[in-house]
């Protein structure tokens, strides 16, 4: 399976990143995969979300940073503008 076949989960959205991570987990597990970890990190003013999973024996890690609009909004209040699954 190719990442492109998982659907349009990495587009800018006003939905909470946690909601998209939850949806991505359900999708991965629905295709027989296993979610290994998910996370959020912030360093030097930059923020990102991560989802690591295993599908058909292959390990994957997807990391998405905040979109430009979210960076301009600043802080965790801008989290809903991040481009995530």
NORBEL-V240848 format. One record per residue. N is the residue number from 1. RES is the residue in one letter. OMEGA is omega in degrees with one decimal (none if undefined). Layout:
BEGIN
n:N res:RES omega:OMEGA
n:N res:RES omega:OMEGA
END
This chain:
BEGIN
n:1 res:X omega:178.0
n:2 res:X omega:179.0
n:3 res:X omega:-179.7
n:4 res:X omega:-178.6
n:5 res:X omega:-179.2
n:6 res:X omega:179.2
n:7 res:X omega:-175.8
n:8 res:X omega:-176.0
n:9 res:X omega:-176.6
n:10 res:X omega:176.6
n:11 res:X omega:178.8
n:12 res:X omega:-176.8
n:13 res:X omega:174.6
n:14 res:X omega:177.3
n:15 res:X omega:179.9
n:16 res:X omega:177.0
n:17 res:X omega:178.8
n:18 res:X omega:177.8
n:19 res:X omega:-179.7
n:20 res:X omega:176.0
n:21 res:X omega:176.8
n:22 res:X omega:179.7
n:23 res:X omega:179.2
n:24 res:X omega:177.7
n:25 res:X omega:178.8
n:26 res:X omega:179.9
n:27 res:X omega:179.0
n:28 res:X omega:-179.5
n:29 res:X omega:177.8
n:30 res:X omega:176.9
n:31 res:X omega:176.8
n:32 res:X omega:179.5
n:33 res:X omega:179.4
n:34 res:X omega:175.6
n:35 res:X omega:-178.3
n:36 res:X omega:178.1
n:37 res:X omega:173.6
n:38 res:X omega:-176.5
n:39 res:X omega:177.7
n:40 res:X omega:178.5
n:41 res:X omega:178.5
n:42 res:X omega:180.0
n:43 res:X omega:176.9
n:44 res:X omega:177.0
n:45 res:X omega:179.2
n:46 res:X omega:-179.6
n:47 res:X omega:179.0
n:48 res:X omega:175.3
n:49 res:X omega:-176.0
n:50 res:X omega:173.0
n:51 res:X omega:177.0
n:52 res:X omega:-178.4
n:53 res:X omega:177.8
n:54 res:X omega:-177.6
n:55 res:X omega:-179.2
n:56 res:X omega:176.6
n:57 res:X omega:-178.8
n:58 res:X omega:178.3
n:59 res:X omega:179.6
n:60 res:X omega:173.0
n:61 res:X omega:179.6
n:62 res:X omega:178.7
n:63 res:X omega:179.7
n:64 res:X omega:177.0
n:65 res:X omega:178.8
n:66 res:X omega:175.5
n:67 res:X omega:-176.4
n:68 res:X omega:180.0
n:69 res:X omega:-179.1
n:70 res:X omega:179.5
n:71 res:X omega:179.7
n:72 res:X omega:178.7
n:73 res:X omega:175.8
n:74 res:X omega:171.3
n:75 res:X omega:-175.4
n:76 res:X omega:176.8
n:77 res:X omega:-179.4
n:78 res:X omega:-174.9
n:79 res:X omega:-177.0
n:80 res:X omega:-179.8
n:81 res:X omega:-177.8
n:82 res:X omega:177.4
n:83 res:X omega:-177.4
n:84 res:X omega:177.0
n:85 res:X omega:none
END
